[in-house]
Amino acid sequence: MKVHIVNKSKHASPSYATEHSAGMDLRANINEAVVLRPLERKIIPTGLFIELPEGYEAQIRPRSGLAIKHGITCLNTPGTIDADYRGEIGVILANVSNEPFTVEDGERICQMVISEYTKATLVEVEELSKTVRGAGGFGHTGNV
């Protein structure tokens, strides 16, 4: 599948790091370092604009290394970029650690996964079919 990209950043376009990588790393495109204090969140620009085919979305996901080493994650995960969005990709980074974290220009800040989706047609009914689980919610299937 081909995805059109306009790269207005100072960095190379995203690419897959290995043959079987599901996601491409996106980099911060900033003029000066951004400090995220504990529990702070900011939108970090990437300088990237994409045009996805109809029926596809781009999902923005955290990078595991930033999460485990520094407590940096993406809010609204996975963030969805719709096929009709043409604006710059911005990444909502959050610091869930107790220490400030500095985002540098060119730093890999998230992963982007392109995924196909299916649109559903909702059909209103009076009641739903019965299942063993029923209305059991959070923790319903866990050990007692």
N, CA, C and O atoms as CSV, one atom per row, in Angstrom:
chain,resi,resn,atom,element,x,y,z
A,1,MET,N,N,0.838,-1.170,0.000
A,1,MET,CA,C,0.000,0.000,0.000
A,1,MET,C,C,0.887,1.237,0.000
A,1,MET,O,O,1.930,1.257,0.653
A,2,LYS,N,N,0.482,2.247,-0.715
A,2,LYS,CA,C,1.232,3.489,-0.763
A,2,LYS,C,C,0.481,4.563,0.011
A,2,LYS,O,O,-0.736,4.704,-0.116
A,3,VAL,N,N,1.225,5.320,0.818
A,3,VAL,CA,C,0.679,6.433,1.577
A,3,VAL,C,C,1.448,7.673,1.174
A,3,VAL,O,O,2.676,7.707,1.263
A,4,HIS,N,N,0.724,8.701,0.727
A,4,HIS,CA,C,1.382,9.958,0.363
A,4,HIS,C,C,1.792,10.685,1.641
A,4,HIS,O,O,1.040,10.729,2.615
A,5,ILE,N,N,3.002,11.258,1.618
A,5,ILE,CA,C,3.507,11.994,2.775
A,5,ILE,C,C,4.155,13.290,2.313
A,5,ILE,O,O,4.873,13.319,1.313
A,6,VAL,N,N,3.893,14.355,3.048
A,6,VAL,CA,C,4.611,15.614,2.876
A,6,VAL,C,C,5.452,15.766,4.135
A,6,VAL,O,O,4.924,15.816,5.246
A,7,ASN,N,N,6.758,15.839,3.951
A,7,ASN,CA,C,7.679,15.933,5.080
A,7,ASN,C,C,8.259,17.344,5.124
A,7,ASN,O,O,9.151,17.687,4.350
A,8,LYS,N,N,7.735,18.155,6.045
A,8,LYS,CA,C,8.234,19.520,6.223
A,8,LYS,C,C,9.181,19.596,7.415
A,8,LYS,O,O,9.551,20.684,7.855
A,9,SER,N,N,9.572,18.428,7.936
A,9,SER,CA,C,10.469,18.402,9.098
A,9,SER,C,C,11.919,18.513,8.638
A,9,SER,O,O,12.212,18.520,7.443
A,10,LYS,N,N,12.812,18.598,9.611
A,10,LYS,CA,C,14.254,18.625,9.348
A,10,LYS,C,C,14.826,17.210,9.305
A,10,LYS,O,O,16.043,17.040,9.230
A,11,HIS,N,N,13.973,16.203,9.353
A,11,HIS,CA,C,14.420,14.817,9.509
A,11,HIS,C,C,13.922,13.947,8.356
A,11,HIS,O,O,13.014,14.331,7.619
A,12,ALA,N,N,14.523,12.787,8.215
A,12,ALA,CA,C,14.118,11.845,7.173
A,12,ALA,C,C,12.688,11.382,7.424
A,12,ALA,O,O,12.216,11.388,8.561
A,13,SER,N,N,12.006,10.984,6.362
A,13,SER,CA,C,10.655,10.440,6.509
A,13,SER,C,C,10.699,9.157,7.327
A,13,SER,O,O,11.705,8.448,7.323
A,14,PRO,N,N,9.604,8.856,8.033
A,14,PRO,CA,C,9.562,7.619,8.823
A,14,PRO,C,C,9.735,6.392,7.933
A,14,PRO,O,O,9.380,6.404,6.754
A,15,SER,N,N,10.290,5.333,8.525
A,15,SER,CA,C,10.444,4.068,7.822
A,15,SER,C,C,10.398,2.951,8.851
A,15,SER,O,O,10.518,3.193,10.052
A,16,TYR,N,N,10.224,1.740,8.374
A,16,TYR,CA,C,10.204,0.578,9.259
A,16,TYR,C,C,11.635,0.201,9.614
A,16,TYR,O,O,12.487,0.103,8.732
A,17,ALA,N,N,11.908,-0.013,10.910
A,17,ALA,CA,C,13.268,-0.302,11.377
A,17,ALA,C,C,13.719,-1.703,11.003
A,17,ALA,O,O,14.900,-1.927,10.740
A,18,THR,N,N,12.784,-2.652,10.977
A,18,THR,CA,C,13.128,-4.030,10.621
A,18,THR,C,C,12.095,-4.561,9.645
A,18,THR,O,O,11.060,-3.933,9.421
A,19,GLU,N,N,12.375,-5.706,9.071
A,19,GLU,CA,C,11.490,-6.311,8.078
A,19,GLU,C,C,10.088,-6.568,8.623
A,19,GLU,O,O,9.114,-6.466,7.876
A,20,HIS,N,N,9.966,-6.896,9.894
A,20,HIS,CA,C,8.672,-7.259,10.459
A,20,HIS,C,C,8.115,-6.218,11.435
A,20,HIS,O,O,7.196,-6.516,12.198
A,21,SER,N,N,8.662,-5.008,11.416
A,21,SER,CA,C,8.138,-3.936,12.274
A,21,SER,C,C,6.720,-3.580,11.851
A,21,SER,O,O,6.431,-3.458,10.660
A,22,ALA,N,N,5.840,-3.416,12.829
A,22,ALA,CA,C,4.463,-2.999,12.544
A,22,ALA,C,C,4.358,-1.486,12.475
A,22,ALA,O,O,3.511,-0.949,11.761
A,23,GLY,N,N,5.219,-0.799,13.218
A,23,GLY,CA,C,5.139,0.649,13.299
A,23,GLY,C,C,6.400,1.336,12.829
A,23,GLY,O,O,7.484,0.754,12.801
A,24,MET,N,N,6.224,2.598,12.458
A,24,MET,CA,C,7.338,3.462,12.080
A,24,MET,C,C,7.510,4.498,13.182
A,24,MET,O,O,6.525,5.060,13.661
A,25,ASP,N,N,8.738,4.754,13.585
A,25,ASP,CA,C,8.982,5.782,14.595
A,25,ASP,C,C,8.824,7.170,13.992
A,25,ASP,O,O,9.318,7.446,12.899
A,26,LEU,N,N,8.123,8.045,14.724
A,26,LEU,CA,C,8.010,9.449,14.331
A,26,LEU,C,C,8.918,10.266,15.242
A,26,LEU,O,O,9.097,9.937,16.415
A,27,ARG,N,N,9.486,11.328,14.692
A,27,ARG,CA,C,10.446,12.157,15.422
A,27,ARG,C,C,9.868,13.536,15.747
A,27,ARG,O,O,9.045,14.081,15.011
A,28,ALA,N,N,10.326,14.073,16.869
A,28,ALA,CA,C,9.962,15.437,17.241
A,28,ALA,C,C,10.595,16.396,16.238
A,28,ALA,O,O,11.763,16.248,15.877
A,29,ASN,N,N,9.826,17.368,15.798
A,29,ASN,CA,C,10.339,18.402,14.898
A,29,ASN,C,C,10.127,19.746,15.596
A,29,ASN,O,O,9.121,20.426,15.395
A,30,ILE,N,N,11.107,20.100,16.419
A,30,ILE,CA,C,10.992,21.293,17.266
A,30,ILE,C,C,12.236,22.157,17.110
A,30,ILE,O,O,13.317,21.658,16.795
A,31,ASN,N,N,12.071,23.460,17.332
A,31,ASN,CA,C,13.196,24.387,17.198
A,31,ASN,C,C,14.051,24.449,18.447
A,31,ASN,O,O,15.233,24.787,18.380
A,32,GLU,N,N,13.459,24.124,19.584
A,32,GLU,CA,C,14.218,24.076,20.838
A,32,GLU,C,C,13.653,22.951,21.695
A,32,GLU,O,O,12.502,22.550,21.524
A,33,ALA,N,N,14.451,22.451,22.603
A,33,ALA,CA,C,14.047,21.352,23.472
A,33,ALA,C,C,12.773,21.718,24.243
A,33,ALA,O,O,12.548,22.880,24.582
A,34,VAL,N,N,11.950,20.703,24.510
A,34,VAL,CA,C,10.708,20.876,25.264
A,34,VAL,C,C,10.830,20.058,26.543
A,34,VAL,O,O,11.108,18.860,26.495
A,35,VAL,N,N,10.622,20.704,27.682
A,35,VAL,CA,C,10.677,20.006,28.965
A,35,VAL,C,C,9.258,19.637,29.389
A,35,VAL,O,O,8.366,20.482,29.458
A,36,LEU,N,N,9.082,18.346,29.671
A,36,LEU,CA,C,7.819,17.854,30.224
A,36,LEU,C,C,8.028,17.613,31.711
A,36,LEU,O,O,8.773,16.714,32.101
A,37,ARG,N,N,7.378,18.409,32.532
A,37,ARG,CA,C,7.464,18.205,33.976
A,37,ARG,C,C,6.588,17.017,34.369
A,37,ARG,O,O,5.743,16.599,33.578
A,38,PRO,N,N,6.765,16.466,35.564
A,38,PRO,CA,C,5.922,15.349,36.001
A,38,PRO,C,C,4.432,15.692,35.860
A,38,PRO,O,O,3.979,16.767,36.253
A,39,LEU,N,N,3.695,14.744,35.289
A,39,LEU,CA,C,2.248,14.834,35.051
A,39,LEU,C,C,1.848,15.910,34.042
A,39,LEU,O,O,0.670,16.251,33.938
A,40,GLU,N,N,2.807,16.440,33.308
A,40,GLU,CA,C,2.518,17.444,32.281
A,40,GLU,C,C,2.345,16.768,30.931
A,40,GLU,O,O,2.914,15.705,30.685
A,41,ARG,N,N,1.565,17.380,30.065
A,41,ARG,CA,C,1.371,16.883,28.700
A,41,ARG,C,C,1.489,18.055,27.729
A,41,ARG,O,O,1.099,19.181,28.037
A,42,LYS,N,N,2.034,17.762,26.554
A,42,LYS,CA,C,2.183,18.783,25.509
A,42,LYS,C,C,2.064,18.112,24.148
A,42,LYS,O,O,2.372,16.931,23.987
A,43,ILE,N,N,1.613,18.891,23.177
A,43,ILE,CA,C,1.590,18.404,21.798
A,43,ILE,C,C,2.947,18.695,21.179
A,43,ILE,O,O,3.414,19.834,21.175
A,44,ILE,N,N,3.571,17.647,20.655
A,44,ILE,CA,C,4.880,17.774,20.014
A,44,ILE,C,C,4.685,17.642,18.502
A,44,ILE,O,O,4.183,16.618,18.038
A,45,PRO,N,N,5.067,18.645,17.738
A,45,PRO,CA,C,4.903,18.571,16.278
A,45,PRO,C,C,5.908,17.618,15.641
A,45,PRO,O,O,6.996,17.389,16.170
A,46,THR,N,N,5.516,17.066,14.482
A,46,THR,CA,C,6.401,16.151,13.745
A,46,THR,C,C,6.817,16.709,12.389
A,46,THR,O,O,7.788,16.233,11.799
A,47,GLY,N,N,6.099,17.707,11.888
A,47,GLY,CA,C,6.388,18.229,10.551
A,47,GLY,C,C,5.916,17.303,9.441
A,47,GLY,O,O,6.290,17.486,8.283
A,48,LEU,N,N,5.092,16.301,9.784
A,48,LEU,CA,C,4.628,15.309,8.814
A,48,LEU,C,C,3.135,15.470,8.538
A,48,LEU,O,O,2.344,15.752,9.438
A,49,PHE,N,N,2.775,15.284,7.270
A,49,PHE,CA,C,1.394,15.345,6.808
A,49,PHE,C,C,1.194,14.116,5.916
A,49,PHE,O,O,2.019,13.844,5.044
A,50,ILE,N,N,0.105,13.374,6.131
A,50,ILE,CA,C,-0.095,12.159,5.330
A,50,ILE,C,C,-1.481,12.145,4.693
A,50,ILE,O,O,-2.407,12.816,5.150
A,51,GLU,N,N,-1.592,11.365,3.631
A,51,GLU,CA,C,-2.860,11.135,2.937
A,51,GLU,C,C,-3.064,9.631,2.863
A,51,GLU,O,O,-2.415,8.939,2.079
A,52,LEU,N,N,-3.972,9.138,3.687
A,52,LEU,CA,C,-4.235,7.703,3.755
A,52,LEU,C,C,-5.331,7.313,2.770
A,52,LEU,O,O,-6.217,8.116,2.478
A,53,PRO,N,N,-5.278,6.082,2.254
A,53,PRO,CA,C,-6.374,5.603,1.414
A,53,PRO,C,C,-7.645,5.428,2.253
A,53,PRO,O,O,-7.568,5.191,3.458
A,54,GLU,N,N,-8.795,5.543,1.623
A,54,GLU,CA,C,-10.065,5.307,2.299
A,54,GLU,C,C,-10.065,3.900,2.885
A,54,GLU,O,O,-9.607,2.954,2.244
A,55,GLY,N,N,-10.578,3.766,4.102
A,55,GLY,CA,C,-10.622,2.458,4.761
A,55,GLY,C,C,-9.418,2.185,5.647
A,55,GLY,O,O,-9.294,1.100,6.216
A,56,TYR,N,N,-8.521,3.175,5.766
A,56,TYR,CA,C,-7.324,3.018,6.595
A,56,TYR,C,C,-7.228,4.162,7.586
A,56,TYR,O,O,-7.756,5.249,7.350
A,57,GLU,N,N,-6.557,3.911,8.686
A,57,GLU,CA,C,-6.250,4.912,9.689
A,57,GLU,C,C,-4.788,4.763,10.055
A,57,GLU,O,O,-4.178,3.722,9.813
A,58,ALA,N,N,-4.231,5.807,10.638
A,58,ALA,CA,C,-2.896,5.715,11.237
A,58,ALA,C,C,-3.092,5.803,12.743
A,58,ALA,O,O,-3.759,6.712,13.238
A,59,GLN,N,N,-2.513,4.863,13.464
A,59,GLN,CA,C,-2.602,4.853,14.919
A,59,GLN,C,C,-1.286,5.353,15.488
A,59,GLN,O,O,-0.213,4.915,15.073
A,60,ILE,N,N,-1.373,6.273,16.441
A,60,ILE,CA,C,-0.196,6.809,17.115
A,60,ILE,C,C,-0.097,6.120,18.470
A,60,ILE,O,O,-1.021,6.184,19.281
A,61,ARG,N,N,1.034,5.461,18.703
A,61,ARG,CA,C,1.220,4.654,19.908
A,61,ARG,C,C,2.520,5.035,20.609
A,61,ARG,O,O,3.448,5.537,19.975
A,62,PRO,N,N,2.585,4.794,21.928
A,62,PRO,CA,C,3.822,5.088,22.664
A,62,PRO,C,C,4.976,4.189,22.216
A,62,PRO,O,O,4.762,3.116,21.654
A,63,ARG,N,N,6.180,4.642,22.472
A,63,ARG,CA,C,7.369,3.801,22.283
A,63,ARG,C,C,7.681,3.146,23.630
A,63,ARG,O,O,7.741,3.827,24.653
A,64,SER,N,N,7.878,1.843,23.631
A,64,SER,CA,C,8.077,1.116,24.882
A,64,SER,C,C,9.331,1.570,25.615
A,64,SER,O,O,9.331,1.620,26.845
A,65,GLY,N,N,10.394,1.901,24.901
A,65,GLY,CA,C,11.624,2.353,25.545
A,65,GLY,C,C,11.439,3.633,26.328
A,65,GLY,O,O,11.929,3.747,27.452
A,66,LEU,N,N,10.732,4.610,25.747
A,66,LEU,CA,C,10.460,5.857,26.466
A,66,LEU,C,C,9.554,5.605,27.668
A,66,LEU,O,O,9.703,6.244,28.709
A,67,ALA,N,N,8.627,4.680,27.520
A,67,ALA,CA,C,7.691,4.400,28.608
A,67,ALA,C,C,8.402,3.778,29.804
A,67,ALA,O,O,8.230,4.242,30.931
A,68,ILE,N,N,9.194,2.743,29.576
A,68,ILE,CA,C,9.826,2.038,30.695
A,68,ILE,C,C,11.002,2.812,31.283
A,68,ILE,O,O,11.202,2.801,32.498
A,69,LYS,N,N,11.770,3.473,30.448
A,69,LYS,CA,C,12.957,4.177,30.946
A,69,LYS,C,C,12.645,5.538,31.548
A,69,LYS,O,O,13.311,5.965,32.492
A,70,HIS,N,N,11.624,6.235,31.005
A,70,HIS,CA,C,11.397,7.626,31.403
A,70,HIS,C,C,9.966,7.945,31.806
A,70,HIS,O,O,9.692,9.068,32.228
A,71,GLY,N,N,9.042,6.995,31.690
A,71,GLY,CA,C,7.652,7.283,32.039
A,71,GLY,C,C,6.965,8.210,31.050
A,71,GLY,O,O,6.058,8.952,31.425
A,72,ILE,N,N,7.388,8.176,29.791
A,72,ILE,CA,C,6.805,9.029,28.755
A,72,ILE,C,C,5.859,8.190,27.908
A,72,ILE,O,O,6.232,7.130,27.405
A,73,THR,N,N,4.632,8.675,27.756
A,73,THR,CA,C,3.639,7.941,26.987
A,73,THR,C,C,2.849,8.911,26.113
A,73,THR,O,O,2.990,10.128,26.233
A,74,CYS,N,N,2.031,8.365,25.247
A,74,CYS,CA,C,1.132,9.165,24.416
A,74,CYS,C,C,-0.258,9.098,25.037
A,74,CYS,O,O,-0.748,8.017,25.364
A,75,LEU,N,N,-0.884,10.246,25.195
A,75,LEU,CA,C,-2.270,10.249,25.658
A,75,LEU,C,C,-3.178,9.950,24.480
A,75,LEU,O,O,-2.776,10.051,23.320
A,76,ASN,N,N,-4.419,9.578,24.802
A,76,ASN,CA,C,-5.387,9.240,23.762
A,76,ASN,C,C,-4.866,8.088,22.900
A,76,ASN,O,O,-5.002,8.096,21.677
A,77,THR,N,N,-4.273,7.111,23.560
A,77,THR,CA,C,-3.621,6.014,22.848
A,77,THR,C,C,-4.578,4.872,22.588
A,77,THR,O,O,-5.299,4.482,23.506
A,78,PRO,N,N,-4.626,4.309,21.384
A,78,PRO,CA,C,-3.912,4.882,20.243
A,78,PRO,C,C,-4.658,6.084,19.686
A,78,PRO,O,O,-5.881,6.073,19.554
A,79,GLY,N,N,-3.899,7.111,19.367
A,79,GLY,CA,C,-4.471,8.265,18.685
A,79,GLY,C,C,-4.781,7.861,17.254
A,79,GLY,O,O,-4.018,7.115,16.640
A,80,THR,N,N,-5.877,8.339,16.727
A,80,THR,CA,C,-6.295,7.966,15.376
A,80,THR,C,C,-6.149,9.137,14.420
A,80,THR,O,O,-6.619,10.240,14.698
A,81,ILE,N,N,-5.500,8.893,13.301
A,81,ILE,CA,C,-5.442,9.849,12.203
A,81,ILE,C,C,-6.349,9.291,11.117
A,81,ILE,O,O,-6.080,8.224,10.566
A,82,ASP,N,N,-7.416,10.005,10.810
A,82,ASP,CA,C,-8.391,9.547,9.826
A,82,ASP,C,C,-7.894,9.791,8.410
A,82,ASP,O,O,-7.018,10.624,8.176
A,83,ALA,N,N,-8.469,9.049,7.474
A,83,ALA,CA,C,-8.058,9.137,6.072
A,83,ALA,C,C,-8.318,10.512,5.465
A,83,ALA,O,O,-7.669,10.881,4.485
A,84,ASP,N,N,-9.244,11.270,6.020
A,84,ASP,CA,C,-9.534,12.587,5.444
A,84,ASP,C,C,-8.829,13.733,6.167
A,84,ASP,O,O,-9.059,14.895,5.830
A,85,TYR,N,N,-7.972,13.437,7.158
A,85,TYR,CA,C,-7.215,14.480,7.861
A,85,TYR,C,C,-5.991,14.857,7.043
A,85,TYR,O,O,-5.267,13.979,6.574
A,86,ARG,N,N,-5.754,16.146,6.868
A,86,ARG,CA,C,-4.616,16.611,6.082
A,86,ARG,C,C,-3.687,17.536,6.863
A,86,ARG,O,O,-2.746,18.087,6.290
A,87,GLY,N,N,-3.933,17.714,8.152
A,87,GLY,CA,C,-3.092,18.587,8.959
A,87,GLY,C,C,-1.826,17.891,9.418
A,87,GLY,O,O,-1.612,16.708,9.155
A,88,GLU,N,N,-0.990,18.656,10.115
A,88,GLU,CA,C,0.268,18.115,10.644
A,88,GLU,C,C,-0.023,17.085,11.738
A,88,GLU,O,O,-0.941,17.256,12.540
A,89,ILE,N,N,0.759,16.035,11.755
A,89,ILE,CA,C,0.654,15.045,12.827
A,89,ILE,C,C,1.304,15.636,14.068
A,89,ILE,O,O,2.494,15.950,14.075
A,90,GLY,N,N,0.507,15.780,15.111
A,90,GLY,CA,C,0.999,16.215,16.412
A,90,GLY,C,C,0.845,15.061,17.386
A,90,GLY,O,O,-0.123,14.304,17.299
A,91,VAL,N,N,1.770,14.917,18.299
A,91,VAL,CA,C,1.762,13.802,19.243
A,91,VAL,C,C,1.580,14.351,20.656
A,91,VAL,O,O,2.360,15.192,21.103
A,92,ILE,N,N,0.556,13.879,21.354
A,92,ILE,CA,C,0.320,14.316,22.735
A,92,ILE,C,C,1.176,13.448,23.653
A,92,ILE,O,O,0.822,12.309,23.959
A,93,LEU,N,N,2.308,14.005,24.089
A,93,LEU,CA,C,3.181,13.285,25.013
A,93,LEU,C,C,2.846,13.678,26.441
A,93,LEU,O,O,2.525,14.833,26.724
A,94,ALA,N,N,2.926,12.699,27.339
A,94,ALA,CA,C,2.682,12.940,28.760
A,94,ALA,C,C,3.796,12.298,29.574
A,94,ALA,O,O,4.292,11.223,29.239
A,95,ASN,N,N,4.171,12.970,30.632
A,95,ASN,CA,C,5.200,12.484,31.547
A,95,ASN,C,C,4.495,11.949,32.792
A,95,ASN,O,O,3.969,12.724,33.592
A,96,VAL,N,N,4.484,10.632,32.955
A,96,VAL,CA,C,3.837,10.034,34.126
A,96,VAL,C,C,4.869,9.618,35.177
A,96,VAL,O,O,4.575,8.825,36.071
A,97,SER,N,N,6.073,10.160,35.057
A,97,SER,CA,C,7.129,9.867,36.028
A,97,SER,C,C,7.197,10.989,37.065
A,97,SER,O,O,6.419,11.942,37.019
A,98,ASN,N,N,8.129,10.860,37.990
A,98,ASN,CA,C,8.351,11.887,39.009
A,98,ASN,C,C,9.482,12.834,38.644
A,98,ASN,O,O,9.822,13.719,39.428
A,99,GLU,N,N,10.069,12.661,37.463
A,99,GLU,CA,C,11.216,13.462,37.029
A,99,GLU,C,C,10.891,14.204,35.736
A,99,GLU,O,O,10.169,13.674,34.891
A,100,PRO,N,N,11.410,15.424,35.565
A,100,PRO,CA,C,11.242,16.120,34.281
A,100,PRO,C,C,11.917,15.331,33.161
A,100,PRO,O,O,12.905,14.632,33.388
A,101,PHE,N,N,11.375,15.450,31.957
A,101,PHE,CA,C,11.950,14.798,30.786
A,101,PHE,C,C,12.077,15.830,29.682
A,101,PHE,O,O,11.144,16.594,29.434
A,102,THR,N,N,13.222,15.858,29.018
A,102,THR,CA,C,13.468,16.811,27.941
A,102,THR,C,C,13.350,16.119,26.590
A,102,THR,O,O,14.056,15.150,26.311
A,103,VAL,N,N,12.452,16.626,25.759
A,103,VAL,CA,C,12.287,16.136,24.393
A,103,VAL,C,C,13.201,16.971,23.511
A,103,VAL,O,O,13.100,18.197,23.479
A,104,GLU,N,N,14.090,16.300,22.798
A,104,GLU,CA,C,15.029,16.975,21.903
A,104,GLU,C,C,14.545,16.890,20.460
A,104,GLU,O,O,13.819,15.965,20.099
A,105,ASP,N,N,14.944,17.848,19.644
A,105,ASP,CA,C,14.637,17.803,18.219
A,105,ASP,C,C,15.198,16.520,17.615
A,105,ASP,O,O,16.350,16.161,17.859
A,106,GLY,N,N,14.379,15.839,16.831
A,106,GLY,CA,C,14.815,14.609,16.169
A,106,GLY,C,C,14.637,13.350,17.001
A,106,GLY,O,O,14.866,12.244,16.512
A,107,GLU,N,N,14.231,13.510,18.253
A,107,GLU,CA,C,14.033,12.343,19.116
A,107,GLU,C,C,12.830,11.532,18.640
A,107,GLU,O,O,11.802,12.091,18.259
A,108,ARG,N,N,12.973,10.205,18.666
A,108,ARG,CA,C,11.860,9.322,18.311
A,108,ARG,C,C,10.865,9.338,19.472
A,108,ARG,O,O,11.194,8.931,20.586
A,109,ILE,N,N,9.652,9.809,19.205
A,109,ILE,CA,C,8.700,10.049,20.288
A,109,ILE,C,C,7.497,9.111,20.291
A,109,ILE,O,O,6.807,9.012,21.305
A,110,CYS,N,N,7.231,8.427,19.194
A,110,CYS,CA,C,6.075,7.534,19.133
A,110,CYS,C,C,6.221,6.606,17.941
A,110,CYS,O,O,7.163,6.715,17.155
A,111,GLN,N,N,5.270,5.693,17.825
A,111,GLN,CA,C,5.182,4.823,16.659
A,111,GLN,C,C,3.897,5.138,15.907
A,111,GLN,O,O,2.892,5.519,16.508
A,112,MET,N,N,3.935,4.979,14.602
A,112,MET,CA,C,2.748,5.117,13.771
A,112,MET,C,C,2.491,3.787,13.079
A,112,MET,O,O,3.350,3.269,12.366
A,113,VAL,N,N,1.289,3.236,13.299
A,113,VAL,CA,C,0.886,1.976,12.687
A,113,VAL,C,C,-0.280,2.269,11.747
A,113,VAL,O,O,-1.265,2.886,12.150
A,114,ILE,N,N,-0.169,1.828,10.497
A,114,ILE,CA,C,-1.248,1.989,9.530
A,114,ILE,C,C,-2.127,0.747,9.615
A,114,ILE,O,O,-1.634,-0.379,9.551
A,115,SER,N,N,-3.436,0.962,9.761
A,115,SER,CA,C,-4.340,-0.159,9.978
A,115,SER,C,C,-5.611,0.002,9.156
A,115,SER,O,O,-6.145,1.102,9.021
A,116,GLU,N,N,-6.082,-1.107,8.612
A,116,GLU,CA,C,-7.350,-1.119,7.894
A,116,GLU,C,C,-8.485,-1.219,8.918
A,116,GLU,O,O,-8.326,-1.835,9.971
A,117,TYR,N,N,-9.613,-0.617,8.603
A,117,TYR,CA,C,-10.756,-0.714,9.496
A,117,TYR,C,C,-12.017,-0.978,8.694
A,117,TYR,O,O,-12.055,-0.788,7.478
A,118,THR,N,N,-13.045,-1.419,9.399
A,118,THR,CA,C,-14.351,-1.674,8.803
A,118,THR,C,C,-15.368,-0.755,9.458
A,118,THR,O,O,-15.393,-0.626,10.682
A,119,LYS,N,N,-16.186,-0.131,8.670
A,119,LYS,CA,C,-17.260,0.700,9.219
A,119,LYS,C,C,-18.454,-0.204,9.520
A,119,LYS,O,O,-18.783,-1.105,8.748
A,120,ALA,N,N,-19.086,0.056,10.648
A,120,ALA,CA,C,-20.246,-0.720,11.066
A,120,ALA,C,C,-21.524,0.070,10.830
A,120,ALA,O,O,-21.527,1.300,10.854
A,121,THR,N,N,-22.589,-0.649,10.605
A,121,THR,CA,C,-23.920,-0.057,10.559
A,121,THR,C,C,-24.617,-0.480,11.837
A,121,THR,O,O,-24.802,-1.672,12.081
A,122,LEU,N,N,-25.005,0.493,12.659
A,122,LEU,CA,C,-25.687,0.184,13.909
A,122,LEU,C,C,-27.159,-0.080,13.629
A,122,LEU,O,O,-27.814,0.680,12.916
A,123,VAL,N,N,-27.674,-1.173,14.202
A,123,VAL,CA,C,-29.067,-1.558,14.031
A,123,VAL,C,C,-29.721,-1.541,15.406
A,123,VAL,O,O,-29.349,-2.322,16.282
A,124,GLU,N,N,-30.694,-0.653,15.598
A,124,GLU,CA,C,-31.367,-0.579,16.886
A,124,GLU,C,C,-32.327,-1.749,17.041
A,124,GLU,O,O,-33.114,-2.056,16.145
A,125,VAL,N,N,-32.241,-2.408,18.227
A,125,VAL,CA,C,-33.116,-3.531,18.568
A,125,VAL,C,C,-33.654,-3.294,19.966
A,125,VAL,O,O,-33.188,-2.394,20.665
A,126,GLU,N,N,-34.628,-4.090,20.382
A,126,GLU,CA,C,-35.217,-3.964,21.714
A,126,GLU,C,C,-34.364,-4.635,22.782
A,126,GLU,O,O,-34.317,-4.170,23.921
A,127,GLU,N,N,-33.684,-5.732,22.420
A,127,GLU,CA,C,-32.815,-6.412,23.378
A,127,GLU,C,C,-31.724,-7.163,22.642
A,127,GLU,O,O,-31.826,-7.435,21.446
A,128,LEU,N,N,-30.663,-7.497,23.393
A,128,LEU,CA,C,-29.513,-8.197,22.828
A,128,LEU,C,C,-29.602,-9.677,23.149
A,128,LEU,O,O,-30.313,-10.073,24.072
A,129,SER,N,N,-28.881,-10.503,22.388
A,129,SER,CA,C,-28.870,-11.943,22.653
A,129,SER,C,C,-28.207,-12.218,23.996
A,129,SER,O,O,-27.410,-11.413,24.478
A,130,LYS,N,N,-28.533,-13.345,24.593
A,130,LYS,CA,C,-27.999,-13.732,25.901
A,130,LYS,C,C,-26.649,-14.424,25.724
A,130,LYS,O,O,-26.435,-15.156,24.757
A,131,THR,N,N,-25.725,-14.176,26.689
A,131,THR,CA,C,-24.428,-14.867,26.708
A,131,THR,C,C,-24.138,-15.306,28.137
A,131,THR,O,O,-24.821,-14.877,29.067
A,132,VAL,N,N,-23.141,-16.149,28.320
A,132,VAL,CA,C,-22.747,-16.585,29.654
A,132,VAL,C,C,-22.271,-15.393,30.474
A,132,VAL,O,O,-22.593,-15.286,31.657
A,133,ARG,N,N,-21.516,-14.507,29.862
A,133,ARG,CA,C,-20.984,-13.349,30.578
A,133,ARG,C,C,-22.075,-12.348,30.933
A,133,ARG,O,O,-22.068,-11.766,32.018
A,134,GLY,N,N,-22.990,-12.157,30.029
A,134,GLY,CA,C,-24.059,-11.189,30.285
A,134,GLY,C,C,-23.526,-9.780,30.401
A,134,GLY,O,O,-22.762,-9.328,29.548
A,135,ALA,N,N,-23.929,-9.071,31.464
A,135,ALA,CA,C,-23.531,-7.687,31.660
A,135,ALA,C,C,-22.313,-7.547,32.572
A,135,ALA,O,O,-21.980,-6.446,33.010
A,136,GLY,N,N,-21.649,-8.680,32.854
A,136,GLY,CA,C,-20.457,-8.623,33.719
A,136,GLY,C,C,-19.418,-7.695,33.142
A,136,GLY,O,O,-19.019,-7.849,31.988
A,137,GLY,N,N,-18.970,-6.725,33.937
A,137,GLY,CA,C,-18.061,-5.696,33.445
A,137,GLY,C,C,-16.634,-5.890,33.911
A,137,GLY,O,O,-16.140,-7.016,33.976
A,138,PHE,N,N,-15.974,-4.793,34.235
A,138,PHE,CA,C,-14.563,-4.777,34.605
A,138,PHE,C,C,-14.278,-5.795,35.701
A,138,PHE,O,O,-14.937,-5.791,36.741
A,139,GLY,N,N,-13.303,-6.664,35.475
A,139,GLY,CA,C,-12.890,-7.644,36.463
A,139,GLY,C,C,-13.825,-8.827,36.577
A,139,GLY,O,O,-13.619,-9.693,37.427
A,140,HIS,N,N,-14.839,-8.884,35.750
A,140,HIS,CA,C,-15.847,-9.930,35.842
A,140,HIS,C,C,-15.273,-11.341,35.655
A,140,HIS,O,O,-15.728,-12.284,36.302
A,141,THR,N,N,-14.291,-11.483,34.785
A,141,THR,CA,C,-13.754,-12.816,34.507
A,141,THR,C,C,-12.507,-13.138,35.304
A,141,THR,O,O,-11.898,-14.185,35.087
A,142,GLY,N,N,-12.107,-12.260,36.226
A,142,GLY,CA,C,-10.908,-12.492,37.029
A,142,GLY,C,C,-11.151,-13.489,38.158
A,142,GLY,O,O,-12.282,-13.915,38.391
A,143,ASN,N,N,-10.081,-13.855,38.854
A,143,ASN,CA,C,-10.190,-14.767,39.988
A,143,ASN,C,C,-10.836,-14.063,41.173
A,143,ASN,O,O,-10.600,-12.878,41.411
A,144,VAL,N,N,-11.636,-14.791,41.899
A,144,VAL,CA,C,-12.325,-14.233,43.073
A,144,VAL,C,C,-11.447,-14.362,44.303
A,144,VAL,O,O,-11.847,-13.952,45.393
